[in-house]
Amino acid sequence: MPSKPRRKIAIACQGGGSQTAFTAGALDALFQHRLQDDFQIVSLSGTSGGALCATLLWYALMKGDASPTQRLLAFWQDNTAQTPAERHFNDYVIESLRATSKGQLPQINISPSSPLVKALMGVTTSSLRREFTDFPALLQKHFDFDELQRWGAQPDAPALLLGAAEVLTGKLRKFNSREEAIRLEHLLSSCAVPNIFPAVEFDGFAYWDGLFSDNPPLDELVRPSFVGAGNIPDEIWVIKINPTGCQSVPHAPEDIADRRNEMVGNMSLFQQLTSMALINDLLLMDAFKPEFLQTLAVNKPVLIPKCYADQPDRPYTIPFIEMSAHLQHELDYESKLDRSPENIALLVKDGQEQASAFLAQRRKALHSGK
């Protein structure tokens, strides 16, 4: 008897700095529990730290690694404070930021492009590993960008979409593996938080963090012009970093800043979901003429995926893999910059636990035919 076709999925990874170690744990658990037996990854997308996780997984899948998440976990190990000097530096920075958020220290705004900042960083980090303080060096250790250039565009492979924002025009940008080779500059652009990194300039453009873009790219994952007609998913799984709600109205300055960051980080995601829901409802009501759909080179099942969902009457519902409620409550904004072993290990472990439970639920839905 022929085996049942695997269900096509796209995985979208939200950004969130160090908190995206949760994403690394989640992706690791999905493969530890053999996601590939029942599901086929046809595309990946990501923004900022989510872009790093998505690209590391895509790279491993393209190379045919026996353990696709080994590169991902190795990256996060390298990105974690390891030596006593690194731990001291990390703890000093994080606690200083927390004191500033609480109004206990004055806030001093200095451009990350400032020669003074570069000189101070050079002095204060001279005893630390290069890959801990030099982000391009860290990326170059875990990616062979010369190899990626030799590969060139990959129109027939699973698609990888990385979100960034062009500073001068204000336009959103999606770096697409089907259209061009993935470059170091693409990852740097998606991760260029304006207060931490200078804008990434190349090919006549300048880019900032994808947080200003789609966090993460979502609606493109169901558009053949972006991912290819053969890569349209049946489901989109979002690994979501920013919590949707909070337990109480924030009043302290640091709590206000934290909640504002969470809401801004979710804004583009919810806007995309609203747009996709509207289009799906219109399709279900036959609002589009067949000849119009033909001009888009799509048909109804292709344009919007009909996901297995908690609300079966809402076929566009897209399931989330989210942090546990207690961890969402414990984390603050500064934890997005915290690279202490304790913080990273906590996030990875929670990602593994939440993704394991999530995959069990998806498999149950798949095999029950709901």
C-alpha positions in Angstrom: 0.0 0.0 0.0 1.5 3.4 -1.0 2.4 5.7 2.0 0.2 8.7 2.7 1.6 12.0 1.4 3.2 14.1 4.1 1.3 17.3 5.0 3.1 20.4 3.7 4.1 23.0 6.3 5.8 26.3 6.4 7.5 27.5 9.6 7.6 31.2 10.4 10.0 32.3 13.2 9.3 35.6 15.1 12.2 37.7 16.1 13.2 38.5 19.7 17.0 38.5 20.3 18.2 36.1 22.8 14.7 34.9 23.5 14.8 33.2 20.1 16.9 30.5 21.8 13.3 29.3 22.5 13.0 28.8 18.7 16.1 26.8 18.6 14.7 24.5 21.3 11.4 24.2 19.5 12.9 23.3 16.2 15.2 20.8 17.9 12.3 19.1 19.5 10.3 18.9 16.3 13.2 17.0 14.7 13.9 14.9 17.7 10.3 13.7 17.5 10.7 13.1 13.7 8.5 15.8 12.4 9.6 14.7 8.9 7.7 11.4 9.2 4.4 13.1 8.8 5.2 16.6 7.6 7.2 18.2 4.9 8.8 21.6 5.4 8.3 23.5 2.1 9.4 26.9 3.3 10.8 28.8 6.2 10.7 32.5 7.2 12.1 34.6 9.9 13.0 38.0 11.3 15.9 39.1 13.4 16.8 36.2 15.8 14.0 34.2 14.1 15.8 34.8 10.8 19.0 33.3 12.2 17.2 30.1 13.4 15.2 29.7 10.2 18.4 30.1 8.1 20.5 27.7 10.2 17.7 25.1 9.8 17.3 25.8 6.1 21.1 25.5 5.6 21.2 22.2 7.4 18.3 20.8 5.3 19.9 22.0 2.1 23.2 20.3 3.0 21.3 17.1 4.0 22.6 17.1 7.6 21.7 13.9 9.4 20.8 16.0 12.5 19.3 19.2 11.0 19.3 21.1 14.3 22.9 20.4 15.4 24.1 23.6 13.7 21.4 25.5 15.4 22.3 24.3 18.9 26.0 24.8 18.2 25.3 28.4 17.2 23.5 29.2 20.4 26.3 27.5 22.4 28.8 29.9 20.8 26.5 32.8 21.3 26.3 32.1 25.0 28.6 33.7 27.6 31.1 30.9 28.4 34.2 32.3 30.2 34.1 34.1 33.5 35.0 37.3 31.6 32.2 36.9 29.2 29.7 36.2 32.0 30.9 39.3 33.8 30.5 41.4 30.7 27.1 40.1 29.9 25.8 40.5 33.5 27.2 44.0 33.8 25.5 45.1 30.5 22.1 43.5 31.4 22.0 44.8 34.9 23.0 48.3 33.8 20.1 48.2 31.2 17.7 47.1 33.9 18.8 49.9 36.2 18.4 52.4 33.4 14.9 51.1 32.6 14.0 51.6 36.2 15.3 55.1 36.3 18.2 54.2 38.6 20.8 55.2 36.0 20.7 58.0 33.5 20.0 57.0 29.9 22.8 58.1 27.5 22.0 57.8 23.8 25.1 57.2 21.7 25.1 56.1 18.1 26.3 52.5 17.5 28.3 54.0 14.6 30.1 56.4 17.0 34.0 56.1 17.0 33.8 56.5 20.8 31.4 53.5 21.1 33.6 51.4 18.8 36.7 52.3 20.8 35.1 51.5 24.2 33.8 48.2 22.9 37.3 47.3 21.6 38.8 48.0 25.1 36.1 46.3 27.2 35.8 43.2 25.0 39.5 42.6 24.3 39.7 39.6 26.6 36.5 37.9 25.2 36.1 35.4 22.3 35.8 37.1 19.0 32.6 35.3 18.1 31.1 36.5 21.3 31.6 40.2 20.5 31.8 40.2 16.7 28.5 39.2 15.2 29.7 38.9 11.6 32.5 36.6 12.9 29.9 34.5 14.7 27.9 34.1 11.6 30.9 33.3 9.4 31.9 30.5 11.8 28.5 28.8 11.4 27.8 29.5 7.7 30.0 29.0 4.7 28.9 32.1 2.8 31.2 31.3 -0.1 29.4 28.0 -0.5 26.0 29.8 -0.4 27.3 32.1 -3.2 28.3 29.1 -5.3 24.8 27.6 -4.8 23.2 30.8 -6.0 19.4 31.1 -6.1 17.5 27.9 -5.2 14.2 28.1 -7.1 13.4 24.4 -6.8 14.2 24.0 -3.1 12.3 24.9 0.0 12.0 28.6 0.2 13.7 30.8 2.8 12.3 34.3 3.4 14.1 36.8 5.6 12.5 40.1 6.7 14.3 43.5 6.8 13.4 47.2 6.4 15.1 49.6 4.0 16.0 52.7 5.9 16.1 55.3 3.1 12.8 54.4 1.4 11.0 52.9 4.3 10.0 49.9 2.2 9.9 46.4 3.5 12.3 43.9 2.0 12.2 40.1 1.8 15.4 38.3 1.0 14.3 35.2 -0.9 16.5 32.1 -1.4 14.5 31.3 -4.6 15.7 34.6 -6.2 19.2 35.2 -4.9 22.0 33.5 -2.9 21.7 34.1 0.9 24.4 36.5 2.0 26.0 37.5 5.2 24.5 41.0 4.7 21.0 39.5 4.6 21.3 38.1 8.1 23.0 41.2 9.4 20.2 43.4 7.9 17.4 41.4 9.5 19.2 41.6 12.9 20.3 45.3 12.8 18.5 46.7 15.9 19.0 50.4 15.4 20.2 51.2 18.9 22.6 48.3 18.9 23.9 47.9 15.4 24.5 50.5 12.6 22.4 50.2 9.5 23.7 47.5 7.1 24.6 49.1 3.8 25.2 47.2 0.6 24.2 47.3 -3.1 23.1 51.0 -2.7 20.7 50.3 0.1 20.7 50.5 3.9 18.8 48.1 6.2 17.5 47.9 9.7 16.1 45.1 11.8 13.2 43.2 10.4 11.1 44.2 13.4 10.1 47.2 11.3 9.1 44.7 8.6 7.1 41.5 8.9 7.7 39.8 12.2 7.9 37.2 10.8 7.1 37.2 7.0 3.8 35.3 6.8 1.4 36.0 4.0 4.2 35.5 1.4 4.3 31.9 2.5 1.0 31.2 0.7 1.9 33.2 -2.4 3.3 31.2 -5.3 5.2 34.3 -6.6 7.3 34.1 -3.4 7.7 30.4 -2.6 6.7 28.7 -5.8 3.6 26.8 -6.7 5.0 23.5 -5.3 5.8 25.0 -1.9 2.3 26.2 -0.9 1.8 24.8 2.6 -1.3 23.1 4.0 -0.4 24.6 7.4 1.8 27.5 8.6 3.3 27.0 12.1 4.4 30.2 13.8 7.1 30.0 16.5 6.0 33.1 18.5 8.2 34.9 20.9 6.2 38.0 22.1 3.3 37.1 24.3 -0.1 38.3 23.1 -1.5 39.4 26.5 -0.3 40.4 29.9 -1.7 39.9 33.4 -2.1 43.5 34.5 -1.8 47.1 33.2 1.9 48.1 33.5 2.7 51.2 35.6 6.4 51.0 36.4 8.6 52.5 33.6 10.4 49.2 32.9 7.1 47.3 32.7 5.6 49.9 30.3 8.7 49.6 28.1 8.6 45.8 28.2 4.9 45.7 27.3 5.3 48.2 24.5 8.1 46.1 23.0 5.9 43.0 23.1 3.0 44.8 21.4 5.1 46.4 18.7 6.8 43.0 18.0 3.3 41.4 17.5 1.8 44.2 15.4 2.8 43.1 11.9 2.0 39.5 12.7 -1.6 40.3 13.7 -2.0 42.6 10.8 -1.0 39.8 8.4 -3.3 37.4 10.1 -6.2 39.8 9.8 -5.6 40.3 6.1 -5.2 36.6 5.4 -8.5 35.9 7.3 -10.3 38.5 5.2 -9.1 37.0 1.9 -9.9 33.5 3.0 -13.4 34.5 3.9 -13.9 36.1 0.5 -12.6 33.0 -1.2 -15.0 30.8 0.8 -17.8 33.0 -0.3 -16.8 32.8 -4.0 -16.1 36.5 -4.1 -13.6 36.3 -6.8 -14.3 35.5 -10.5 -12.4 32.4 -11.8 -10.8 34.4 -14.5 -9.3 36.8 -11.9 -7.9 33.9 -9.9 -6.3 32.6 -13.0 -4.4 35.8 -13.5 -2.9 35.2 -10.1 -1.9 31.7 -11.2 -3.6 30.2 -8.1 -6.8 28.4 -7.1 -8.8 28.6 -3.9 -7.0 25.8 -2.0 -3.7 27.3 -2.9 -4.1 31.0 -2.0 -4.9 30.4 1.7 -3.9 27.3 3.5 -6.7 25.4 5.3 -5.0 24.6 8.6 -5.9 22.1 11.2 -6.9 24.5 14.0 -8.5 24.8 17.4 -11.4 26.5 15.7 -12.3 24.3 12.7 -14.8 26.8 11.3 -11.9 29.2 10.8 -9.8 27.4 8.3 -7.2 30.2 8.1 -6.3 29.9 11.8 -2.6 29.4 12.0 -1.3 27.6 15.1 1.4 29.0 17.3 4.2 27.4 19.2 4.5 29.8 22.2 6.4 29.9 25.5 4.9 28.6 28.6 2.7 31.1 30.5 5.0 31.2 33.5 8.1 31.9 31.4 6.3 34.7 29.5 5.5 36.3 32.8 9.1 36.0 34.1 10.9 37.4 31.1 11.6 41.1 30.7 12.8 43.2 27.7 16.4 42.9 28.9 16.3 39.1 28.7 16.2 39.6 24.9 19.8 40.7 25.2 20.8 38.3 28.0 23.3 35.7 26.8 23.9 34.1 30.2 24.0 30.3 30.2 21.0 30.2 32.6 18.8 32.4 30.4 19.7 30.5 27.1 19.3 27.1 28.7 15.9 28.0 30.2 14.6 29.2 26.8 15.9 26.2 24.9 14.3 23.8 27.4 11.0 25.6 27.3 11.1 25.6 23.5 11.7 21.8 23.5 8.8 21.2 25.9 6.3 23.4 24.2 7.1 22.1 20.7 6.9 18.5 21.8 3.4 19.0 23.1 2.5 21.0 20.0 3.7 18.3 17.6 1.8 15.6 19.5 -1.4 17.7 19.1 -0.8 18.3 15.3 -0.2 14.5 14.8 -3.4 13.7 16.7 -5.3 16.1 14.5 -3.7 14.8 11.4 -4.3 11.1 12.1 -7.9 11.7 13.3 -8.7 13.6 10.0 -10.1 16.6 11.8 
